């Protein structure tokens, strides 16, 4: 799979690390969050069939994080 790095251009998937869903928001006030809420934040992630906004880091290149939209069935990548 070719992943389009915004800074380096298209590169092979092996150069990247998946960072999870781009739609999972960090808690606004982490100090006030109970254990059950933290567990849901850490361990529960969406796993839709179809288009999903994702975070990726170009570990073997510029080492920058970016978002993209990938179809989880076809692996087609579109701009966010």
Secondary structure by P-SEA (a helix, b strand, c coil): ccccccccccccccccccccccccccccccccccaaaaaaaccccccccccccbbbbccccccccbbbbbcccccccccc
